[in-house]
């Protein structure tokens, strides 16, 4: 019933009333539980993004160290890889590869 009321009134209420409704709704168990779930989901996604971002940076640093330079387009390709498994595969292969062309082929 609350959902219907909010849905119908959304187009007709002003911002001050929205704020007042939010204050009241924050006290309900339903909204508190939704908030908790969204917060936990955000944390999980944030951790995954952080891990892949760290791996991307590791790959870039090691390639720069090994080859003394790293073309920007290749660095951009590495930054676009979100798969932690793929980034780990590249990391483990860096010692065995002999050229940046081999890295391109892996990506």
JOJOGI-V218033 format. One record per pair of residues at least 24 apart in sequence whose C-alpha atoms are under 8 Angstrom apart, sorted by the first residue. I is the first residue (numbers start at 1). J is the second residue. Records with the same first field share a line. If there is no record, write none. Layout:
I->J, J
This chain:
49->82
51->84
52->81, 82, 83, 84, 87
53->79, 82
55->84, 87, 88
56->81, 87
58->91
59->87, 90, 91
62->91, 94
63->94
67->99, 100
74->104
77->107
78->107
